[in-house]
Every structure is written in structure tokens, then in C-alpha cells.
Amino acid sequence: MERTVNSTAHEIGGNISYWIGLRGTNQHDLSIQAGIREETLSRIISGTQMPGTETLINIARALRIPLSALQPKELDQYGNISVDFLQLKKG
């Protein structure tokens, strides 16, 4: 079954929400620390807006977590790709 952007956005938003709770912070403070508008963060968390890579990096930094903690579970498989294979693909 093909994964939709909506389901990916919802999973990313859920992951961010989880870490907000775990870190004991709130959306307002996180938006300031990540350098994004609070309204944007709210839409990302609700899954109605897909965040860009730079935004995700800023959120992960603000939460002091690895970027991979925010990625959807289905992308975990890509963490196991051989570095040698990736180098072959570049050239």
C-alpha cells in the first residue's frame, strides 16, 4: 500500500508532539528555539503541513534529539544501507 503525504505528515507531527512532552517544553517555546512561527509548528504537529528538511533539523536541534527520532518508521530501513553502496551510486 502506498504511503500518503498526509500519513507521513501525521507521523512526523506525532513524533514531535511525543518529544515535546518528553522534554517538558511547549509549542511556544519550541517554536522560538527552532526559529519557526508558532502557527507553522502547530500545523506540522497536527499533520496538516509537511515540514521541510531544514525545519525538521531546527526542530530536532531545539529538542536536542537526532533528526532520525522524528522520521517516519518506514524510513528506518534506509539507515541500514551500506556506505559502499551509497558511494557507488554517487559516481
N, C-alpha and C positions, 0 to 999 in steps of 0.2 A: 504494500500500500504506500502510495506517495505521501510524503510528509508535506503539510502545507506551511506557508509562511506564518499563518496565524497560530498554528500549534507550536511552532518554534518560538515565536514571539512570546506566547503564554508561558512556555517552559523557562525561557530566559528571565522573564518577569518574576516568575515564581522563585527562581534561584536567587535573584536579587533580594526579593522580599525575605526569603529564608535568612540570608546573610545580614540583612538589616536587623532582624530580630536577634540573631545570634550575637551581633556586635553591640546590641543595646543602643543603637542610634535611631534616627528617624529620617524620613524622606527629605525634610527641610535641610537638616544638617548634611546629609549625604549629597544633596544637590549642590550645596555650597562647596563642599570638599572636592567634588568631582568636576566642578566648573560648568555645570549644566543648569538649565532652568528647572525649577521645581515641577512645573507643568509637564515638561518633557519627561522627567523621571517618573512622574505619576502615570503617564501614558505607556511608558516602557514597562513598568511594573504590572499594569493592568493587561498588558499584552496587545494593546491597540496600536503600538508603534514599535517597529523593529529598529533596534539601536544599531548605529554604525560601529565599526571596529574601534575607532578612536574613542567613542563614547563608552564602549564596554571596557576598554583599557583604563579610562579615567575612573569609572565606577569601581573596577577591581582594585586599582591603586588606593582609592579612598577607603575601601573596605579592608585593605591590607590582606588581600587574598590573591591567589593565582587566577589569571584570566580563565583557565580551564574550569574553575569552580562555577563559572556562570554559563558555560556552554551546554547545549542540549546533550543528553546521554547518548544519542545516536552518533554523535561526533567522536565519542571516546575511541572508536575503532581506529581513527586516524592517528591517535597518539602512538600506535604500535608500528607505524610504517618505518621500515629500515632507512637510516640516514643514507646509506649507499644507494638505495633506490631513488631517493629524492635527488641526490647529486646527479644520477644518470638522467633523470627527467629534465634537469636544468640545461644540460649540454646537448 
